[in-house]
Amino acid sequence: MIERIPTLILYAKSVPHWRRVVADTLVGGLRLTPDMVPAPLRRSRRVRFLFAEEYRTLSYLLDWQEAFCEASSLDERLCNINNLFEYQAALRTLQRYPLIVILHSAAGDNMALLRRAASRLKDRRGKLVLFLGNEYNGMPDKIGFARDVAADYIASQLPREAAAWLYAECGPAKIVEAPPALNPKLYQPQTGPRPVDLGFRGDRYEDRLLGDRDRARMLHAVAERADRWGLVKDMACIRYPRDEWSRFLGTCKGIVGAESGTAYLERDDRTQEAVKQYLARRPEAPFEEVFDRFFKPYPHPVSGKAVSSRHFEPIGTKTCQILLEGRYNGILQAEEHYISVKPDLSNLDEAIRRFKDDAYRQAMVERAYEYVLAGHTYRHRVDRLLRTVVADGLPSW
């Protein structure tokens, strides 16, 4: 029998802000569950907040966590850093673990709790794998943390060359590609009618901060022309919990989208901060004004555009994707796995013509499904990462 690797996995149930930390520490310390609260009180705002998991609409955070927990080679201990009792107990036992993994949920939106433990994490004996979320903002703090704890591996969602540039100041840390993938247990082909031709669910980005409104332009164009094409649309800028998102995908023949991230990657957030200050003075400034002032003259931008979990989930439900052309980390190929639309939308009508061809569309979704299932699930991602770490050598004691 192969010995499993003792592994500490640090994650967060929700954004690590002080109210959430108080709630998670209270719930965890007292081992409270919703069933312990009288039914009439469970609907109150305070009780709902007490048990809330704010990341439940970010499927990939839960999918990565579950994939690590299901890895047969690991003997894992999960620690929610928002629960201070649990967090401190885990930090006291750091030296027991040959492998420590910090997931995006802990290192994505707020680094304060991790920062407080930086010296203890640096003094570890085991190898540290750091997954960084939202690799387009808060980068000085994230890069600084990776450097301060001497992370052994930085698992990035970005294409390799972009990640290498972004984390060039992180010393000897090894960059490993860790793009999102498919959770095939949750996102499965669904039977039954698909009454929606073109759907969309997602965040409404502040495009003025990113210098990119291509996705917004495409969504607007599709919504505006759908009736003329004779297609039923259901498009809204909202986030669904992952089970609801999976069900929605099962009602759609097609989903509209684009790469995630920014075309103006930065280590210091200087442009985003400058735009924020400008918008504080001129909140009604149109996109064109902001773009011409801050992004049009930008010298030698490094693109951080990347594939998203939202590109794998439709594939799992055999829902066709109509996407703006891009690299998609070299994983998804235009006209092989999705129908491609040029940034200027000049071929949008032609893309829709192909989409309306039932045979063409069905062949594409079947091809994409088999391709992703064979090599791009979260199990594949975790297995590949662990092979790299084990091959480089783990400490033993």
JOKAHU-V953612 format. One record per backbone hydrogen bond with DSSP energy under -0.5 kcal/mol. CO is the residue of the C=O (numbers start at 1). NH is the residue of the N-H. If there is no record, write none. Layout:
co:CO nh:NH
co:CO nh:NH
This chain:
co:4 nh:6
co:5 nh:75
co:6 nh:98
co:6 nh:99
co:7 nh:9
co:7 nh:77
co:8 nh:10
co:8 nh:101
co:9 nh:79
co:10 nh:103
co:11 nh:81
co:13 nh:55
co:15 nh:17
co:17 nh:21
co:18 nh:22
co:19 nh:23
co:20 nh:24
co:21 nh:25
co:22 nh:26
co:23 nh:27
co:24 nh:28
co:25 nh:29
co:26 nh:30
co:27 nh:31
co:27 nh:32
co:33 nh:36
co:34 nh:37
co:38 nh:41
co:38 nh:42
co:39 nh:42
co:41 nh:44
co:44 nh:48
co:45 nh:49
co:46 nh:50
co:47 nh:51
co:48 nh:52
co:49 nh:52
co:53 nh:56
co:54 nh:57
co:55 nh:58
co:56 nh:242
co:57 nh:59
co:58 nh:61
co:58 nh:62
co:59 nh:63
co:60 nh:64
co:61 nh:65
co:62 nh:66
co:63 nh:67
co:64 nh:68
co:65 nh:69
co:66 nh:70
co:68 nh:71
co:71 nh:74
co:73 nh:5
co:74 nh:76
co:75 nh:7
co:77 nh:9
co:79 nh:11
co:79 nh:81
co:80 nh:83
co:82 nh:84
co:83 nh:87
co:84 nh:88
co:85 nh:89
co:86 nh:90
co:87 nh:91
co:88 nh:92
co:89 nh:93
co:90 nh:93
co:91 nh:94
co:93 nh:96
co:94 nh:97
co:96 nh:98
co:98 nh:127
co:99 nh:8
co:100 nh:129
co:101 nh:10
co:101 nh:103
co:102 nh:131
co:103 nh:106
co:103 nh:107
co:107 nh:133
co:111 nh:115
co:112 nh:116
co:113 nh:117
co:114 nh:117
co:115 nh:118
co:117 nh:121
co:118 nh:122
co:119 nh:123
co:121 nh:124
co:127 nh:100
co:127 nh:129
co:128 nh:130
co:128 nh:152
co:128 nh:153
co:129 nh:102
co:129 nh:131
co:130 nh:132
co:130 nh:155
co:131 nh:133
co:134 nh:136
co:134 nh:137
co:138 nh:142
co:139 nh:143
co:140 nh:144
co:141 nh:145
co:142 nh:146
co:143 nh:147
co:144 nh:148
co:145 nh:149
co:146 nh:151
co:147 nh:150
co:152 nh:174
co:153 nh:130
co:153 nh:155
co:154 nh:156
co:154 nh:176
co:155 nh:132
co:156 nh:178
co:159 nh:163
co:160 nh:164
co:161 nh:165
co:162 nh:166
co:163 nh:167
co:165 nh:168
co:167 nh:170
co:170 nh:173
co:173 nh:175
co:174 nh:154
co:174 nh:176
co:176 nh:156
co:182 nh:184
co:182 nh:378
co:183 nh:186
co:183 nh:187
co:186 nh:188
co:193 nh:195
co:195 nh:197
co:196 nh:253
co:197 nh:254
co:198 nh:234
co:199 nh:256
co:200 nh:236
co:203 nh:205
co:205 nh:207
co:206 nh:209
co:206 nh:210
co:207 nh:211
co:207 nh:212
co:213 nh:217
co:214 nh:218
co:215 nh:219
co:216 nh:220
co:217 nh:221
co:218 nh:222
co:219 nh:223
co:220 nh:224
co:221 nh:225
co:222 nh:226
co:225 nh:229
co:226 nh:230
co:226 nh:231
co:227 nh:230
co:232 nh:197
co:232 nh:198
co:234 nh:200
co:236 nh:202
co:236 nh:238
co:238 nh:202
co:241 nh:245
co:242 nh:246
co:243 nh:247
co:244 nh:248
co:245 nh:249
co:246 nh:250
co:248 nh:251
co:249 nh:252
co:251 nh:196
co:253 nh:320
co:254 nh:199
co:255 nh:322
co:257 nh:324
co:260 nh:306
co:262 nh:304
co:269 nh:273
co:270 nh:274
co:271 nh:275
co:272 nh:276
co:273 nh:277
co:274 nh:278
co:275 nh:279
co:276 nh:280
co:277 nh:281
co:278 nh:281
co:278 nh:282
co:282 nh:285
co:286 nh:290
co:287 nh:291
co:288 nh:292
co:289 nh:293
co:290 nh:294
co:290 nh:295
co:291 nh:295
co:291 nh:296
co:295 nh:298
co:301 nh:303
co:302 nh:265
co:306 nh:260
co:308 nh:311
co:308 nh:312
co:309 nh:312
co:309 nh:313
co:310 nh:314
co:312 nh:316
co:313 nh:317
co:314 nh:319
co:315 nh:318
co:317 nh:190
co:318 nh:320
co:320 nh:255
co:321 nh:323
co:321 nh:339
co:322 nh:257
co:323 nh:341
co:327 nh:330
co:328 nh:331
co:328 nh:332
co:333 nh:336
co:333 nh:337
co:333 nh:338
co:338 nh:335
co:338 nh:340
co:339 nh:323
co:341 nh:325
co:342 nh:345
co:345 nh:348
co:347 nh:351
co:348 nh:352
co:349 nh:353
co:350 nh:354
co:351 nh:355
co:352 nh:356
co:354 nh:357
co:356 nh:358
co:357 nh:361
co:358 nh:362
co:359 nh:363
co:360 nh:364
co:361 nh:365
co:362 nh:366
co:363 nh:367
co:364 nh:368
co:365 nh:369
co:366 nh:370
co:367 nh:371
co:368 nh:372
co:369 nh:373
co:370 nh:374
co:371 nh:375
co:372 nh:375
co:372 nh:376
co:376 nh:182
co:377 nh:381
co:378 nh:382
co:379 nh:383
co:380 nh:384
co:381 nh:385
co:382 nh:386
co:383 nh:387
co:384 nh:388
co:385 nh:389
co:386 nh:390
co:387 nh:391
co:388 nh:392
co:389 nh:393
